[in-house]
């Protein structure tokens, strides 16, 4: 934000899943790139074919921790820090049974061969915006050159996913999850709502016309709030 406001840079490129759900009016998101693989991947120690459940999973994401517990009931999840290569080194050393990383990040680093399993959206709902790069710029300036990389499908998915999280008052560190998939003129949203006060959660899905992307995010959020009580 500082560089854009001081005009030392003209655009800033972010991983959308790490951006605040509300951006400053003077520094809007001007472009959404075509989405990389949006799913999460299970990564085992190199050369290993099955999960050793006697060891902890290495994971620091609250969203992933919650869903790992649902998939591997009773598994121990221990925090893991560092960049992707350091995390892989810790898994390969035997400190952890496995870790979970974004497919997009592994693909971009040329590490797709480390993916053991790709979780579907019904197994582990991704973070809102996962796999999308967002280009932020100053309001009112001509950034029409970005049109060549702005992707309509990514924009619609990002709009509904971020609307869902905003409605639930969640952020990039919240266990809340949202993933939208475009199918023709319809948009299907998968969402996870977590109530921090009661530690209860609920998953749900809803489909609406793609033109109503923001309304879809709000409507599914409201439905899950009502169901969770």
C-alpha positions in Angstrom: 0.0 0.0 0.0 2.8 2.4 0.9 4.5 2.0 -2.5 1.3 2.5 -4.4 0.4 5.6 -2.4 3.9 7.1 -2.7 3.8 6.3 -6.4 7.1 4.4 -6.3 5.3 1.5 -7.9 2.3 1.5 -10.3 0.8 -1.9 -9.5 1.2 -4.5 -6.7 0.7 -8.3 -7.3 -0.6 -10.4 -4.4 -1.7 -13.9 -3.7 -5.5 -13.2 -3.4 -6.0 -15.6 -0.5 -3.6 -13.5 1.6 -5.3 -10.2 0.9 -7.7 -8.5 3.4 -11.3 -9.1 2.5 -11.9 -5.3 2.3 -9.4 -3.3 0.2 -9.0 0.5 0.4 -11.2 2.5 -1.9 -8.2 4.3 -3.3 -6.3 1.1 -4.0 -8.8 -1.4 -5.5 -8.0 -4.8 -7.1 -7.8 -4.0 -10.8 -7.2 -7.5 -12.2 -7.7 -11.2 -11.3 -5.4 -13.6 -13.2 -6.5 -17.0 -14.5 -6.8 -19.4 -11.6 -4.1 -22.0 -11.0 -5.1 -25.3 -9.4 -7.2 -24.0 -6.4 -7.0 -27.1 -4.3 -5.0 -28.2 -1.3 -2.5 -31.1 -1.6 -1.4 -33.8 0.8 2.4 -34.1 0.8 4.1 -37.2 2.3 7.8 -37.7 3.0 9.5 -38.4 -0.3 9.4 -42.1 -1.2 6.5 -42.8 1.2 3.2 -44.2 -0.1 1.0 -44.1 3.0 0.3 -41.8 6.0 2.0 -42.7 9.3 -0.7 -41.7 11.8 1.6 -42.2 14.7 3.2 -38.9 13.8 1.6 -35.4 13.6 0.6 -33.6 10.5 2.5 -30.4 10.0 0.0 -27.6 9.5 -0.4 -24.1 10.8 -3.6 -23.1 8.9 -6.7 -23.1 11.1 -8.8 -23.9 8.1 -6.7 -26.9 7.1 -6.4 -28.1 10.7 -10.2 -28.2 11.1 -10.7 -30.1 7.9 -7.8 -32.5 8.5 -9.5 -33.5 11.8 -12.7 -34.3 9.9 -10.8 -36.4 7.3 -8.4 -38.2 9.6 -10.4 -38.3 12.9 -8.2 -38.0 15.9 -5.0 -37.2 14.1 -2.6 -34.9 15.8 -1.8 -31.6 14.0 1.3 -29.7 14.9 2.3 -26.2 13.7 4.9 -26.0 11.0 6.8 -22.9 9.9 9.0 -21.8 7.1 8.8 -21.5 3.4 7.7 -24.4 1.2 11.1 -25.9 0.8 11.8 -25.8 4.5 8.4 -27.4 5.2 9.2 -30.2 2.7 12.6 -30.7 4.4 10.9 -31.1 7.8 8.4 -33.6 6.4 11.2 -35.6 4.6 13.3 -35.7 7.8 10.5 -37.7 9.5 9.4 -34.9 11.9 5.9 -35.0 10.5 3.7 -37.6 8.9 2.7 -35.2 6.2 1.8 -31.6 5.4 -0.8 -29.8 3.4 0.2 -27.2 0.9 -1.6 -25.3 -1.9 -1.3 -27.0 -5.3 -0.9 -23.6 -6.9 2.2 -22.9 -4.9 3.8 -26.3 -5.5 3.1 -26.0 -9.3 4.6 -22.5 -9.5 7.7 -23.7 -7.8 8.1 -26.7 -10.1 7.3 -29.1 -7.2 4.1 -30.7 -8.5 5.8 -34.1 -8.3 5.6 -33.8 -4.5 1.8 -33.9 -4.5 0.6 -37.2 -3.1 -3.1 -36.5 -3.1 -5.2 -33.6 -4.2 -8.1 -32.9 -1.9 -11.5 -32.2 -3.6 -13.6 -29.3 -2.5 -15.9 -31.8 -0.7 -12.9 -33.1 1.3 -11.1 -29.8 2.0 -12.6 -26.5 0.9 -9.8 -24.1 -0.2 -9.2 -20.6 1.1 -11.1 -17.9 -0.6 -9.1 -16.8 -3.6 -6.6 -19.6 -3.5 -4.8 -20.0 -6.8 -5.6 -16.5 -8.0 -3.2 -13.6 -8.3 -4.7 -10.1 -7.7 -3.3 -6.9 -9.2 -3.8 -3.9 -7.0 -3.5 -0.3 -8.4 -4.6 3.2 -7.7 -8.2 4.2 -8.4 -8.8 6.4 -11.4 -5.6 5.5 -13.2 -5.6 4.0 -16.7 -4.6 0.3 -16.2 -6.4 -0.9 -19.4 -3.2 -2.8 -20.3 -4.2 -5.3 -17.6 -7.2 -6.4 -19.6 -5.1 -9.1 -21.4 -4.5 -11.0 -18.1 -7.8 -10.3 -16.4 -9.9 -13.5 -16.2 -13.7 -13.3 -16.1 -14.1 -16.7 -14.4 -11.5 -15.9 -11.7 -13.2 -12.5 -11.1 -16.6 -14.1 -10.6 -15.2 -16.8 -8.3 -13.2 -14.2 -6.3 -16.2 -12.0 -6.0 -18.5 -14.7 -4.5 -15.8 -16.3 -2.3 -14.8 -13.0 -0.7 -18.4 -11.9 -0.3 -19.0 -15.1 1.7 -16.0 -14.5 4.0 -16.9 -10.8 4.5 -20.5 -11.7 5.4 -19.1 -14.1 8.1 -16.7 -11.4 9.3 -13.7 -13.7 8.6 -10.2 -12.9 7.3 -7.3 -14.7 5.7 -6.4 -16.4 9.1 -9.9 -17.6 9.9 -11.0 -21.2 9.6 -13.7 -20.0 7.2 -13.3 -21.4 3.7 -14.9 -20.7 0.3 -14.5 -22.1 -3.2 -16.6 -21.3 -6.2 -16.7 -23.3 -9.4 -18.1 -21.9 -12.7 -20.2 -24.3 -14.8 -21.5 -22.6 -17.9 -23.6 -19.7 -16.8 -24.0 -21.1 -13.2 -21.7 -20.6 -10.3 -21.6 -23.1 -7.4 -20.1 -22.1 -4.1 -18.8 -24.4 -1.4 -18.5 -22.8 2.0 -17.3 -23.6 5.5 -18.6 -21.5 8.4 -16.9 -21.7 11.8 -18.3 -20.1 15.0 -15.4 -19.1 17.2 -17.7 -18.6 20.2 -19.1 -22.1 20.2 -16.3 -23.9 18.2 -19.0 -25.4 16.0 -18.8 -25.5 12.2 -21.0 -26.3 9.2 -20.4 -26.8 5.5 -22.8 -26.1 2.7 -23.1 -25.5 -1.0 -25.4 -23.3 -3.2 -25.7 -22.6 -6.9 -26.9 -19.4 -8.6 -26.4 -17.6 -12.0 -22.8 -16.4 -12.4 -24.1 -12.9 -12.9 -25.2 -12.9 -9.2 -21.8 -13.8 -7.8 -21.8 -11.4 -4.9 -25.3 -12.3 -3.9 -24.4 -16.0 -3.9 -21.7 -15.5 -1.4 -24.0 -13.5 0.9 -26.9 -15.9 0.6 -24.9 -19.0 1.4 -23.3 -17.3 4.4 -26.7 -16.3 5.7 -28.0 -19.8 5.2 -25.1 -21.4 7.1 -25.4 -18.8 9.9 -29.1 -19.7 10.3 -28.4 -23.5 10.3 -25.7 -23.2 12.9 -28.0 -21.1 15.1 
